[in-house]
């Protein structure tokens, strides 16, 4: 029974995280970055890899 609960919990965590991923690109479509939960948590955005995406 413990294994079933662990499996269901792991499946719920994976499905939640995979449903909260995405990508943002700038208007010129020449650069984009991926994020896991929200765009503000992307390392690429923190270091300014693409510059401002609202241009």
N, C-alpha and C positions, 0 to 999 in steps of 0.2 A: 504494500500500500504506500509506503514511503517513496518508492521509486516512481509510482504513478503521480504522486503529488509534486515531486521534483520535476518530472517531465512536463506536466501541465504548467507549472510555474515558469519553467524555462521557455516553453512555447509562448506563454503570455508576454514575457519580457521581450523576446525576439520580435514578436509581431507588433508590439507597441513601438519598439525602436525603429523597425523597418518602415512603419507607417508615418514616422515623423522625420523622414529624410527628404532632402531636396537639393536643388541647385539654383544659384542666382547668377545671372550674367548681366553685363553692362549693355547699354543701348546699341553699341556698335557690334555686339555679339562676337568680339574678338577675345574675350576673357570671361571665365566663369569660375565659381568655386562651389564646392559641395558642403552641406552642413548636416549635422546629425539631428538635433532637436529643434533648433531655431537658428536663423542666419547670424544672430549676434554671437553664437558660440563657435563660429568657424575660425580656425587658426589663420587661414588665408586672409580673412577679413581683418583680423587683429593686426597682422603685419603689413596690411595694405598691398597685398599681392596684385590685385586687379585695379587698385585705385577706387575712386567712388563709382558705385554701380548705378547711381541715379543720373549720370550724365547721358 
